[in-house]
Amino acid sequence: HSRSRGITPDTLQSQRRGQLVVNEQKLQWSKVALLSAYSNRDGVTQSFLDHLGHFVKSRDSKDVADMEFFCLELLDNPHVHHKWPDGSSTSRGETALRVLSRKNRIDMLSHPSVLALLEWKWKSFVRATLLFEILLVFLLWVSTVLLGYGLLMFEKDWFLLLYLEIFLVTCSVGLG
């Protein structure tokens, strides 16, 4: 009885334990990111963002750097929760990015690490969702126009067409 690629239950258990340690470390660093976002002291958030994982891939003649970032998920981890000394705690799902946005920290929101995170979120989720919603609204608009034309052409079934048009308009308002 041979095992493929040397994977045994012991190695799987070890990999799972290692993954749990990595996840726990990420959770702790995400907590540090959240607490730095709450800080009112000058330079705390700036220092944390400056030390997030990144390296400069290249620079052009105008000293504009092409940078690559990693560990940006620390700024947007919804599983972080912190209990303050007075007994209160942070809201569930609150992230460093949300705190910076809510506190209107434009100086930190324009930091290259935060901009890289926002660009990644835009490319991976928001753009596709926005395009899908625009397509749905366009299709609902076209169907409403066609149903309106149908109301004019087929007066004997006006109640059915009117019902369908009201239903589609209600659905489009519900999406917005």
Number of C-alpha atoms within 10 A of each C-alpha: 3 5 7 7 6 8 9 11 9 9 11 11 11 12 12 12 12 12 12 12 12 12 12 12 12 17 19 15 18 25 21 19 25 27 17 21 26 15 12 9 9 8 12 16 22 14 11 13 21 14 10 16 12 16 12 10 9 11 11 8 6 6 8 9 13 11 14 13 14 13 14 19 14 23 25 21 21 17 12 23 19 16 10 9 7 6 7 9 11 14 12 11 12 17 26 25 22 16 17 21 14 9 11 11 13 10 9 18 15 11 13 15 24 19 13 17 20 17 12 13 13 14 11 11 10 14 12 12 12 12 11 12 15 12 12 14 18 13 13 17 15 12 16 20 13 14 21 16 12 15 18 12 11 10 10 10 11 16 11 11 21 16 11 16 20 13 12 17 16 11 13 17 9 8 10 7
